């Protein structure tokens, strides 16, 4: 018995067309006016096909084979990866939302996020390569030197070259300001720097998928201050190249080791030595000492991408589990347990299995819609910001502020849930789920890294509490609260009074938690406040996804009434809201009680002597 990989594209289309009505709104923008519903549908169907037929077949073999490194610092990726990359590049899937004139496909960011989620659910490890490549391309497109901008961006967006992000150093870890890598101007070449140092945990630090690799490296120029303010960003290629993109000699950026990891084994996680055995040339991106600002643009995009990886895991976990549960026959119906002649039934008929499947389904649906929504807001903000209308510009600013607030919540909460949902899928399979015979064992291993990279989830909670909640005296949070209250009022008028009331209580507890933490900070009890940063983020996360469940149910209820039809995808949304409110939303209130408890026990130094 095997569990095939399937993509529920109907659910994607529900969010895109019915819930967000993205096609209608985007058609009113200059950038996407020519894209109609049929184009989007064809795109989504092709995404499904690519995921099921091209990417998923290399997933399990890639996990078992992993990557290898030769003595010259060259990485060989698993069998099938190179062909999958070529097909991805030929289809324009590396930079789905990149501008066509630079090799991108010109689709909205919302579609690119769908692409990332669905492809990641098919093969998480493989998608590390194109994900970072597109992100690096956008940084070069926006801030690269004129001599490199068009050439390098096009090479990255078309998949001829790949890209990386090089922040982490041994001993520095998440404390980026402690980085020691240095960049010194080369005396005989104006604008060229020589880099020295070592970077670790570099995803895609080398591969055999492309002819050249562009590393974006944080380093410190002479005389720069300590900390993040002294960092600059450099474009460092594996091979030097001329103005036409022809490759020259190998540069001194060399992989000297690859990590052997718990999961995503097909992704080459590298130790990259700069200038160790030959000069390593690099060129400044943006201005000197602007590195952390530019890198944060890439990191914010990456954090949304990692949140999408979380949604991908949740959706894959549900699809695997529900298929297995409908086919795996074990036990009898509860009412016939004493009947020795009773027919054995599929485990989907057992109540506890149904509870787990419903949890998986609802979490998959709400994480997906939350991430598609924030990406859709990005599309709208970009379109509105170019308008001459002041109201449009103000709306664009509001959408960007909302994204700033929600990115750490989505990154952390969706990835915490992804590991939980992968674990729950293993539980549905029972003993077989713990074996390599079935896919959920790998899914669990692959998902753990999501809560660690691009800023650990603890750092996301600190970012939320220490920066986002403080902007303009808490204005971002209060603005979100006001919009949520308005949504609940409208829902109450549509027959969702009980569910809206439950969400209202959760929002009230979230607000009370924010006030409690603000008071602690005002009393200079900073450690006590940050002790509750993660519980506060969890309160926010469960409440946020509850609002997504409510919005989906409202839309589905109207569709059922309008069409006089009960399609399964619509019924799941209505039932999903009730399940969320009764099974998942109480966790928001519970975490809020933790925040407001005043407990300081972990701060006792005697406990960890």
Secondary structure as a PSIPRED ss2 file (coil, helix, strand):
# PSIPRED VFORMAT (PSIPRED V4.0)

   1 X C   1.000  0.000  0.000
   2 X C   1.000  0.000  0.000
   3 X C   1.000  0.000  0.000
   4 X C   1.000  0.000  0.000
   5 X C   1.000  0.000  0.000
   6 X C   1.000  0.000  0.000
   7 X C   1.000  0.000  0.000
   8 X C   1.000  0.000  0.000
   9 X H   0.000  1.000  0.000
  10 X H   0.000  1.000  0.000
  11 X H   0.000  1.000  0.000
  12 X H   0.000  1.000  0.000
  13 X H   0.000  1.000  0.000
  14 X H   0.000  1.000  0.000
  15 X H   0.000  1.000  0.000
  16 X H   0.000  1.000  0.000
  17 X H   0.000  1.000  0.000
  18 X H   0.000  1.000  0.000
  19 X H   0.000  1.000  0.000
  20 X C   1.000  0.000  0.000
  21 X C   1.000  0.000  0.000
  22 X H   0.000  1.000  0.000
  23 X H   0.000  1.000  0.000
  24 X H   0.000  1.000  0.000
  25 X H   0.000  1.000  0.000
  26 X H   0.000  1.000  0.000
  27 X C   1.000  0.000  0.000
  28 X C   1.000  0.000  0.000
  29 X C   1.000  0.000  0.000
  30 X C   1.000  0.000  0.000
  31 X C   1.000  0.000  0.000
  32 X C   1.000  0.000  0.000
  33 X C   1.000  0.000  0.000
  34 X C   1.000  0.000  0.000
  35 X C   1.000  0.000  0.000
  36 X C   1.000  0.000  0.000
  37 X H   0.000  1.000  0.000
  38 X H   0.000  1.000  0.000
  39 X H   0.000  1.000  0.000
  40 X H   0.000  1.000  0.000
  41 X H   0.000  1.000  0.000
  42 X H   0.000  1.000  0.000
  43 X H   0.000  1.000  0.000
  44 X H   0.000  1.000  0.000
  45 X H   0.000  1.000  0.000
  46 X H   0.000  1.000  0.000
  47 X H   0.000  1.000  0.000
  48 X H   0.000  1.000  0.000
  49 X H   0.000  1.000  0.000
  50 X H   0.000  1.000  0.000
  51 X H   0.000  1.000  0.000
  52 X H   0.000  1.000  0.000
  53 X H   0.000  1.000  0.000
  54 X H   0.000  1.000  0.000
  55 X H   0.000  1.000  0.000
  56 X H   0.000  1.000  0.000
  57 X H   0.000  1.000  0.000
  58 X H   0.000  1.000  0.000
  59 X H   0.000  1.000  0.000
  60 X H   0.000  1.000  0.000
  61 X H   0.000  1.000  0.000
  62 X H   0.000  1.000  0.000
  63 X H   0.000  1.000  0.000
  64 X H   0.000  1.000  0.000
  65 X H   0.000  1.000  0.000
  66 X C   1.000  0.000  0.000
  67 X C   1.000  0.000  0.000
  68 X E   0.000  0.000  1.000
  69 X E   0.000  0.000  1.000
  70 X C   1.000  0.000  0.000
  71 X C   1.000  0.000  0.000
  72 X C   1.000  0.000  0.000
  73 X C   1.000  0.000  0.000
  74 X C   1.000  0.000  0.000
  75 X E   0.000  0.000  1.000
  76 X E   0.000  0.000  1.000
  77 X C   1.000  0.000  0.000
  78 X C   1.000  0.000  0.000
  79 X C   1.000  0.000  0.000
  80 X C   1.000  0.000  0.000
  81 X H   0.000  1.000  0.000
  82 X H   0.000  1.000  0.000
  83 X H   0.000  1.000  0.000
  84 X H   0.000  1.000  0.000
  85 X H   0.000  1.000  0.000
  86 X H   0.000  1.000  0.000
  87 X H   0.000  1.000  0.000
  88 X H   0.000  1.000  0.000
  89 X H   0.000  1.000  0.000
  90 X H   0.000  1.000  0.000
  91 X C   1.000  0.000  0.000
  92 X C   1.000  0.000  0.000
  93 X C   1.000  0.000  0.000
  94 X C   1.000  0.000  0.000
  95 X C   1.000  0.000  0.000
  96 X C   1.000  0.000  0.000
  97 X C   1.000  0.000  0.000
  98 X C   1.000  0.000  0.000
  99 X C   1.000  0.000  0.000
 100 X H   0.000  1.000  0.000
 101 X H   0.000  1.000  0.000
 102 X H   0.000  1.000  0.000
 103 X C   1.000  0.000  0.000
 104 X C   1.000  0.000  0.000
 105 X C   1.000  0.000  0.000
 106 X C   1.000  0.000  0.000
 107 X C   1.000  0.000  0.000
 108 X C   1.000  0.000  0.000
 109 X H   0.000  1.000  0.000
 110 X H   0.000  1.000  0.000
 111 X H   0.000  1.000  0.000
 112 X H   0.000  1.000  0.000
 113 X H   0.000  1.000  0.000
 114 X H   0.000  1.000  0.000
 115 X H   0.000  1.000  0.000
 116 X H   0.000  1.000  0.000
 117 X H   0.000  1.000  0.000
 118 X H   0.000  1.000  0.000
 119 X H   0.000  1.000  0.000
 120 X H   0.000  1.000  0.000
 121 X H   0.000  1.000  0.000
 122 X H   0.000  1.000  0.000
 123 X C   1.000  0.000  0.000
 124 X C   1.000  0.000  0.000
 125 X C   1.000  0.000  0.000
 126 X C   1.000  0.000  0.000
 127 X H   0.000  1.000  0.000
 128 X H   0.000  1.000  0.000
 129 X H   0.000  1.000  0.000
 130 X H   0.000  1.000  0.000
 131 X H   0.000  1.000  0.000
 132 X H   0.000  1.000  0.000
 133 X H   0.000  1.000  0.000
 134 X H   0.000  1.000  0.000
 135 X H   0.000  1.000  0.000
 136 X H   0.000  1.000  0.000
 137 X H   0.000  1.000  0.000
 138 X H   0.000  1.000  0.000
 139 X H   0.000  1.000  0.000
 140 X H   0.000  1.000  0.000
 141 X H   0.000  1.000  0.000
 142 X H   0.000  1.000  0.000
 143 X H   0.000  1.000  0.000
 144 X C   1.000  0.000  0.000
 145 X C   1.000  0.000  0.000
 146 X C   1.000  0.000  0.000
 147 X C   1.000  0.000  0.000
 148 X C   1.000  0.000  0.000
 149 X H   0.000  1.000  0.000
 150 X H   0.000  1.000  0.000
 151 X H   0.000  1.000  0.000
 152 X H   0.000  1.000  0.000
 153 X H   0.000  1.000  0.000
 154 X H   0.000  1.000  0.000
 155 X H   0.000  1.000  0.000
 156 X H   0.000  1.000  0.000
 157 X H   0.000  1.000  0.000
 158 X C   1.000  0.000  0.000
 159 X C   1.000  0.000  0.000
 160 X C   1.000  0.000  0.000
 161 X E   0.000  0.000  1.000
 162 X E   0.000  0.000  1.000
 163 X E   0.000  0.000  1.000
 164 X E   0.000  0.000  1.000
 165 X E   0.000  0.000  1.000
 166 X E   0.000  0.000  1.000
 167 X C   1.000  0.000  0.000
 168 X C   1.000  0.000  0.000
 169 X C   1.000  0.000  0.000
 170 X C   1.000  0.000  0.000
 171 X C   1.000  0.000  0.000
 172 X C   1.000  0.000  0.000
 173 X C   1.000  0.000  0.000
 174 X C   1.000  0.000  0.000
 175 X C   1.000  0.000  0.000
 176 X H   0.000  1.000  0.000
 177 X H   0.000  1.000  0.000
 178 X H   0.000  1.000  0.000
 179 X C   1.000  0.000  0.000
 180 X C   1.000  0.000  0.000
 181 X C   1.000  0.000  0.000
 182 X E   0.000  0.000  1.000
 183 X E   0.000  0.000  1.000
 184 X E   0.000  0.000  1.000
 185 X E   0.000  0.000  1.000
 186 X C   1.000  0.000  0.000
 187 X C   1.000  0.000  0.000
 188 X C   1.000  0.000  0.000
 189 X C   1.000  0.000  0.000
 190 X C   1.000  0.000  0.000
 191 X C   1.000  0.000  0.000
 192 X E   0.000  0.000  1.000
 193 X E   0.000  0.000  1.000
 194 X E   0.000  0.000  1.000
 195 X E   0.000  0.000  1.000
 196 X E   0.000  0.000  1.000
 197 X E   0.000  0.000  1.000
 198 X E   0.000  0.000  1.000
 199 X E   0.000  0.000  1.000
 200 X E   0.000  0.000  1.000
 201 X E   0.000  0.000  1.000
 202 X E   0.000  0.000  1.000
 203 X E   0.000  0.000  1.000
 204 X C   1.000  0.000  0.000
 205 X C   1.000  0.000  0.000
 206 X C   1.000  0.000  0.000
 207 X C   1.000  0.000  0.000
 208 X C   1.000  0.000  0.000
 209 X C   1.000  0.000  0.000
 210 X C   1.000  0.000  0.000
 211 X C   1.000  0.000  0.000
 212 X E   0.000  0.000  1.000
 213 X E   0.000  0.000  1.000
 214 X E   0.000  0.000  1.000
 215 X E   0.000  0.000  1.000
 216 X E   0.000  0.000  1.000
 217 X E   0.000  0.000  1.000
 218 X E   0.000  0.000  1.000
 219 X E   0.000  0.000  1.000
 220 X E   0.000  0.000  1.000
 221 X E   0.000  0.000  1.000
 222 X C   1.000  0.000  0.000
 223 X C   1.000  0.000  0.000
 224 X C   1.000  0.000  0.000
 225 X C   1.000  0.000  0.000
 226 X C   1.000  0.000  0.000
 227 X C   1.000  0.000  0.000
 228 X H   0.000  1.000  0.000
 229 X H   0.000  1.000  0.000
 230 X H   0.000  1.000  0.000
 231 X E   0.000  0.000  1.000
 232 X E   0.000  0.000  1.000
 233 X E   0.000  0.000  1.000
 234 X E   0.000  0.000  1.000
 235 X E   0.000  0.000  1.000
 236 X E   0.000  0.000  1.000
 237 X E   0.000  0.000  1.000
 238 X C   1.000  0.000  0.000
 239 X E   0.000  0.000  1.000
 240 X E   0.000  0.000  1.000
 241 X E   0.000  0.000  1.000
 242 X C   1.000  0.000  0.000
 243 X C   1.000  0.000  0.000
 244 X C   1.000  0.000  0.000
 245 X C   1.000  0.000  0.000
 246 X C   1.000  0.000  0.000
 247 X E   0.000  0.000  1.000
 248 X E   0.000  0.000  1.000
 249 X E   0.000  0.000  1.000
 250 X E   0.000  0.000  1.000
 251 X C   1.000  0.000  0.000
 252 X C   1.000  0.000  0.000
 253 X E   0.000  0.000  1.000
 254 X E   0.000  0.000  1.000
 255 X E   0.000  0.000  1.000
 256 X E   0.000  0.000  1.000
 257 X E   0.000  0.000  1.000
 258 X E   0.000  0.000  1.000
 259 X C   1.000  0.000  0.000
 260 X C   1.000  0.000  0.000
 261 X C   1.000  0.000  0.000
 262 X C   1.000  0.000  0.000
 263 X C   1.000  0.000  0.000
 264 X C   1.000  0.000  0.000
 265 X C   1.000  0.000  0.000
 266 X C   1.000  0.000  0.000
 267 X C   1.000  0.000  0.000
 268 X C   1.000  0.000  0.000
 269 X E   0.000  0.000  1.000
 270 X E   0.000  0.000  1.000
 271 X E   0.000  0.000  1.000
 272 X E   0.000  0.000  1.000
 273 X E   0.000  0.000  1.000
 274 X E   0.000  0.000  1.000
 275 X C   1.000  0.000  0.000
 276 X C   1.000  0.000  0.000
 277 X C   1.000  0.000  0.000
 278 X C   1.000  0.000  0.000
 279 X C   1.000  0.000  0.000
 280 X C   1.000  0.000  0.000
 281 X E   0.000  0.000  1.000
 282 X E   0.000  0.000  1.000
 283 X E   0.000  0.000  1.000
 284 X E   0.000  0.000  1.000
 285 X E   0.000  0.000  1.000
 286 X C   1.000  0.000  0.000
 287 X C   1.000  0.000  0.000
 288 X C   1.000  0.000  0.000
 289 X C   1.000  0.000  0.000
 290 X C   1.000  0.000  0.000
 291 X H   0.000  1.000  0.000
 292 X H   0.000  1.000  0.000
 293 X H   0.000  1.000  0.000
 294 X H   0.000  1.000  0.000
 295 X H   0.000  1.000  0.000
 296 X H   0.000  1.000  0.000
 297 X H   0.000  1.000  0.000
 298 X H   0.000  1.000  0.000
 299 X H   0.000  1.000  0.000
 300 X H   0.000  1.000  0.000
 301 X H   0.000  1.000  0.000
 302 X H   0.000  1.000  0.000
 303 X H   0.000  1.000  0.000
 304 X H   0.000  1.000  0.000
 305 X H   0.000  1.000  0.000
 306 X H   0.000  1.000  0.000
 307 X H   0.000  1.000  0.000
 308 X H   0.000  1.000  0.000
 309 X H   0.000  1.000  0.000
 310 X H   0.000  1.000  0.000
 311 X H   0.000  1.000  0.000
 312 X H   0.000  1.000  0.000
 313 X H   0.000  1.000  0.000
 314 X H   0.000  1.000  0.000
 315 X H   0.000  1.000  0.000
 316 X H   0.000  1.000  0.000
 317 X H   0.000  1.000  0.000
 318 X H   0.000  1.000  0.000
 319 X H   0.000  1.000  0.000
 320 X H   0.000  1.000  0.000
 321 X H   0.000  1.000  0.000
 322 X H   0.000  1.000  0.000
 323 X H   0.000  1.000  0.000
 324 X H   0.000  1.000  0.000
 325 X H   0.000  1.000  0.000
 326 X H   0.000  1.000  0.000
 327 X H   0.000  1.000  0.000
 328 X C   1.000  0.000  0.000
 329 X E   0.000  0.000  1.000
 330 X C   1.000  0.000  0.000
 331 X C   1.000  0.000  0.000
 332 X C   1.000  0.000  0.000
 333 X C   1.000  0.000  0.000
 334 X H   0.000  1.000  0.000
 335 X H   0.000  1.000  0.000
 336 X H   0.000  1.000  0.000
 337 X C   1.000  0.000  0.000
 338 X C   1.000  0.000  0.000
 339 X C   1.000  0.000  0.000
 340 X C   1.000  0.000  0.000
 341 X C   1.000  0.000  0.000
 342 X C   1.000  0.000  0.000
 343 X C   1.000  0.000  0.000
 344 X C   1.000  0.000  0.000
 345 X C   1.000  0.000  0.000
 346 X E   0.000  0.000  1.000
 347 X H   0.000  1.000  0.000
 348 X H   0.000  1.000  0.000
 349 X H   0.000  1.000  0.000
 350 X C   1.000  0.000  0.000
 351 X H   0.000  1.000  0.000
 352 X H   0.000  1.000  0.000
 353 X H   0.000  1.000  0.000
 354 X H   0.000  1.000  0.000
 355 X H   0.000  1.000  0.000
 356 X H   0.000  1.000  0.000
 357 X H   0.000  1.000  0.000
 358 X H   0.000  1.000  0.000
 359 X H   0.000  1.000  0.000
 360 X H   0.000  1.000  0.000
 361 X H   0.000  1.000  0.000
 362 X H   0.000  1.000  0.000
 363 X H   0.000  1.000  0.000
 364 X H   0.000  1.000  0.000
 365 X H   0.000  1.000  0.000
 366 X H   0.000  1.000  0.000
 367 X H   0.000  1.000  0.000
 368 X H   0.000  1.000  0.000
 369 X H   0.000  1.000  0.000
 370 X H   0.000  1.000  0.000
 371 X H   0.000  1.000  0.000
 372 X H   0.000  1.000  0.000
 373 X H   0.000  1.000  0.000
 374 X H   0.000  1.000  0.000
 375 X H   0.000  1.000  0.000
 376 X H   0.000  1.000  0.000
 377 X H   0.000  1.000  0.000
 378 X H   0.000  1.000  0.000
 379 X H   0.000  1.000  0.000
 380 X H   0.000  1.000  0.000
 381 X H   0.000  1.000  0.000
 382 X H   0.000  1.000  0.000
 383 X H   0.000  1.000  0.000
 384 X H   0.000  1.000  0.000
 385 X H   0.000  1.000  0.000
 386 X C   1.000  0.000  0.000
 387 X C   1.000  0.000  0.000
 388 X C   1.000  0.000  0.000
 389 X C   1.000  0.000  0.000
 390 X H   0.000  1.000  0.000
 391 X H   0.000  1.000  0.000
 392 X H   0.000  1.000  0.000
 393 X H   0.000  1.000  0.000
 394 X H   0.000  1.000  0.000
 395 X H   0.000  1.000  0.000
 396 X H   0.000  1.000  0.000
 397 X H   0.000  1.000  0.000
 398 X H   0.000  1.000  0.000
 399 X H   0.000  1.000  0.000
 400 X H   0.000  1.000  0.000
 401 X H   0.000  1.000  0.000
 402 X H   0.000  1.000  0.000
 403 X H   0.000  1.000  0.000
 404 X H   0.000  1.000  0.000
 405 X H   0.000  1.000  0.000
 406 X H   0.000  1.000  0.000
 407 X H   0.000  1.000  0.000
 408 X H   0.000  1.000  0.000
 409 X H   0.000  1.000  0.000
 410 X H   0.000  1.000  0.000
 411 X H   0.000  1.000  0.000
 412 X H   0.000  1.000  0.000
 413 X H   0.000  1.000  0.000
 414 X H   0.000  1.000  0.000
 415 X H   0.000  1.000  0.000
 416 X H   0.000  1.000  0.000
 417 X H   0.000  1.000  0.000
 418 X H   0.000  1.000  0.000
 419 X H   0.000  1.000  0.000
 420 X H   0.000  1.000  0.000
 421 X H   0.000  1.000  0.000
 422 X H   0.000  1.000  0.000
 423 X H   0.000  1.000  0.000
 424 X H   0.000  1.000  0.000
 425 X H   0.000  1.000  0.000
 426 X H   0.000  1.000  0.000
 427 X H   0.000  1.000  0.000
 428 X H   0.000  1.000  0.000
 429 X H   0.000  1.000  0.000
 430 X H   0.000  1.000  0.000
 431 X H   0.000  1.000  0.000
 432 X H   0.000  1.000  0.000
 433 X H   0.000  1.000  0.000
 434 X H   0.000  1.000  0.000
 435 X C   1.000  0.000  0.000
 436 X C   1.000  0.000  0.000
 437 X C   1.000  0.000  0.000
 438 X C   1.000  0.000  0.000
 439 X C   1.000  0.000  0.000
 440 X H   0.000  1.000  0.000
 441 X H   0.000  1.000  0.000
 442 X H   0.000  1.000  0.000
 443 X H   0.000  1.000  0.000
 444 X H   0.000  1.000  0.000
 445 X H   0.000  1.000  0.000
 446 X H   0.000  1.000  0.000
 447 X H   0.000  1.000  0.000
 448 X H   0.000  1.000  0.000
 449 X H   0.000  1.000  0.000
 450 X H   0.000  1.000  0.000
 451 X H   0.000  1.000  0.000
 452 X C   1.000  0.000  0.000
 453 X C   1.000  0.000  0.000
 454 X C   1.000  0.000  0.000
 455 X C   1.000  0.000  0.000
 456 X C   1.000  0.000  0.000
 457 X H   0.000  1.000  0.000
 458 X H   0.000  1.000  0.000
 459 X H   0.000  1.000  0.000
 460 X H   0.000  1.000  0.000
 461 X H   0.000  1.000  0.000
 462 X H   0.000  1.000  0.000
 463 X H   0.000  1.000  0.000
 464 X H   0.000  1.000  0.000
 465 X H   0.000  1.000  0.000
 466 X H   0.000  1.000  0.000
 467 X H   0.000  1.000  0.000
 468 X H   0.000  1.000  0.000
 469 X C   1.000  0.000  0.000
 470 X C   1.000  0.000  0.000
 471 X H   0.000  1.000  0.000
 472 X H   0.000  1.000  0.000
 473 X H   0.000  1.000  0.000
 474 X H   0.000  1.000  0.000
 475 X H   0.000  1.000  0.000
 476 X H   0.000  1.000  0.000
 477 X H   0.000  1.000  0.000
 478 X H   0.000  1.000  0.000
 479 X H   0.000  1.000  0.000
 480 X H   0.000  1.000  0.000
 481 X H   0.000  1.000  0.000
 482 X H   0.000  1.000  0.000
 483 X H   0.000  1.000  0.000
 484 X H   0.000  1.000  0.000
 485 X H   0.000  1.000  0.000
 486 X H   0.000  1.000  0.000
 487 X H   0.000  1.000  0.000
 488 X H   0.000  1.000  0.000
 489 X H   0.000  1.000  0.000
 490 X H   0.000  1.000  0.000
 491 X H   0.000  1.000  0.000
 492 X H   0.000  1.000  0.000
 493 X H   0.000  1.000  0.000
 494 X C   1.000  0.000  0.000
 495 X C   1.000  0.000  0.000
 496 X C   1.000  0.000  0.000
 497 X H   0.000  1.000  0.000
 498 X H   0.000  1.000  0.000
 499 X H   0.000  1.000  0.000
 500 X H   0.000  1.000  0.000
 501 X H   0.000  1.000  0.000
 502 X H   0.000  1.000  0.000
 503 X H   0.000  1.000  0.000
 504 X H   0.000  1.000  0.000
 505 X H   0.000  1.000  0.000
 506 X H   0.000  1.000  0.000
 507 X H   0.000  1.000  0.000
 508 X H   0.000  1.000  0.000
 509 X H   0.000  1.000  0.000
 510 X H   0.000  1.000  0.000
 511 X H   0.000  1.000  0.000
 512 X H   0.000  1.000  0.000
 513 X H   0.000  1.000  0.000
 514 X H   0.000  1.000  0.000
 515 X H   0.000  1.000  0.000
 516 X H   0.000  1.000  0.000
 517 X H   0.000  1.000  0.000
 518 X H   0.000  1.000  0.000
 519 X H   0.000  1.000  0.000
 520 X H   0.000  1.000  0.000
 521 X H   0.000  1.000  0.000
 522 X H   0.000  1.000  0.000
 523 X C   1.000  0.000  0.000
 524 X C   1.000  0.000  0.000
 525 X C   1.000  0.000  0.000
 526 X H   0.000  1.000  0.000
 527 X H   0.000  1.000  0.000
 528 X H   0.000  1.000  0.000
 529 X H   0.000  1.000  0.000
 530 X H   0.000  1.000  0.000
 531 X H   0.000  1.000  0.000
 532 X C   1.000  0.000  0.000
 533 X H   0.000  1.000  0.000
 534 X H   0.000  1.000  0.000
 535 X H   0.000  1.000  0.000
 536 X H   0.000  1.000  0.000
 537 X H   0.000  1.000  0.000
 538 X H   0.000  1.000  0.000
 539 X H   0.000  1.000  0.000
 540 X H   0.000  1.000  0.000
 541 X H   0.000  1.000  0.000
 542 X H   0.000  1.000  0.000
 543 X H   0.000  1.000  0.000
 544 X H   0.000  1.000  0.000
 545 X H   0.000  1.000  0.000
 546 X H   0.000  1.000  0.000
 547 X H   0.000  1.000  0.000
 548 X H   0.000  1.000  0.000
 549 X H   0.000  1.000  0.000
 550 X H   0.000  1.000  0.000
 551 X H   0.000  1.000  0.000
 552 X H   0.000  1.000  0.000
 553 X H   0.000  1.000  0.000
 554 X H   0.000  1.000  0.000
 555 X H   0.000  1.000  0.000
 556 X H   0.000  1.000  0.000
 557 X H   0.000  1.000  0.000
 558 X H   0.000  1.000  0.000
 559 X H   0.000  1.000  0.000
 560 X H   0.000  1.000  0.000
 561 X H   0.000  1.000  0.000
 562 X H   0.000  1.000  0.000
 563 X H   0.000  1.000  0.000
 564 X C   1.000  0.000  0.000
 565 X C   1.000  0.000  0.000
 566 X C   1.000  0.000  0.000
 567 X C   1.000  0.000  0.000
 568 X H   0.000  1.000  0.000
 569 X H   0.000  1.000  0.000
 570 X H   0.000  1.000  0.000
 571 X H   0.000  1.000  0.000
 572 X H   0.000  1.000  0.000
 573 X H   0.000  1.000  0.000
 574 X H   0.000  1.000  0.000
 575 X H   0.000  1.000  0.000
 576 X H   0.000  1.000  0.000
 577 X H   0.000  1.000  0.000
 578 X H   0.000  1.000  0.000
 579 X H   0.000  1.000  0.000
 580 X H   0.000  1.000  0.000
 581 X H   0.000  1.000  0.000
 582 X H   0.000  1.000  0.000
 583 X H   0.000  1.000  0.000
 584 X H   0.000  1.000  0.000
 585 X C   1.000  0.000  0.000
 586 X H   0.000  1.000  0.000
 587 X H   0.000  1.000  0.000
 588 X H   0.000  1.000  0.000
 589 X H   0.000  1.000  0.000
 590 X H   0.000  1.000  0.000
 591 X H   0.000  1.000  0.000
 592 X H   0.000  1.000  0.000
 593 X H   0.000  1.000  0.000
 594 X H   0.000  1.000  0.000
 595 X H   0.000  1.000  0.000
 596 X C   1.000  0.000  0.000
 597 X C   1.000  0.000  0.000
 598 X C   1.000  0.000  0.000
 599 X C   1.000  0.000  0.000
 600 X C   1.000  0.000  0.000
 601 X H   0.000  1.000  0.000
 602 X H   0.000  1.000  0.000
 603 X H   0.000  1.000  0.000
 604 X C   1.000  0.000  0.000
 605 X H   0.000  1.000  0.000
 606 X H   0.000  1.000  0.000
 607 X H   0.000  1.000  0.000
 608 X H   0.000  1.000  0.000
 609 X C   1.000  0.000  0.000
